[in-house]
């Protein structure tokens, strides 16, 4: 008999390896940064890198807290 396939809901947190943000999360944050800057073109790489850095820091802090409370 086949096992039922568990589907993830759209509301669940994205599955990332060791707290790494998904490309979709980075893209969303990079767009937010772009809008916050007034929508000036030509800074897409910087926006992406800033978004990635912010999310890594956020996920790293969250991951550290989870490890600390689980111990």
N, C-alpha and C positions, 0 to 999 in steps of 0.2 A: 504494500500500500504506500502511496506517495505521501510525504509529509506536506502539510499546508505551508505555503510560502507566506512569510510574515512581511507585510508591507509597512513601510514607515509612513507616518502621517506627515503632512505638510507643516504641522506645528512643531514637530520634534526638532531638537537641535541637530545640526549637521554632524555627521560622523567625520572626525578629523583625527589624523594620526598624531599623537602626542601634543595636542593643543594647536596644531597648525590650522590656520583658517583656510576655508575652501576658496577657490577662485571666485565663486559667486559672492562670498562675503567680502572679499577684497574689492571686487568690482563695485559693489554697492557702496562701500565706504569711500572708495576713490571718487565715485560720482558725487557723494555728499561733500567731499572736500572741494571738488570742482565747483559745485554750486556755491559753497561758502566763500570761495575766492571770487565770486562774481561771474563765473562762467568764461573766464579768459582762456583762450586756446593756447596750445603749445606746452603745457605742463603735465600732460597725461602720464608720462613716465614717473615724474616726481610725485604726482598724486597717488599713483599705484604703489610706489615704494613707501610713501608715508602711511597709506592705508594698511599695507602689509605689516609695517613696523608697529603701528598702533594695535592692530589685532593680535600680533604675536605677544606684545607686552601684556595686553588684556588677558589673553588665554593663558599666558605663562603665570600670571598672578593668580588667576582662577584655579589653574592646575595645581599650583603650590599650596593654595588654601585647601583644596580637596585632599591632597596627600597628607597635609598636616592634621586635618580633622579626622581622617580615616585611621590614622595610627593609634 
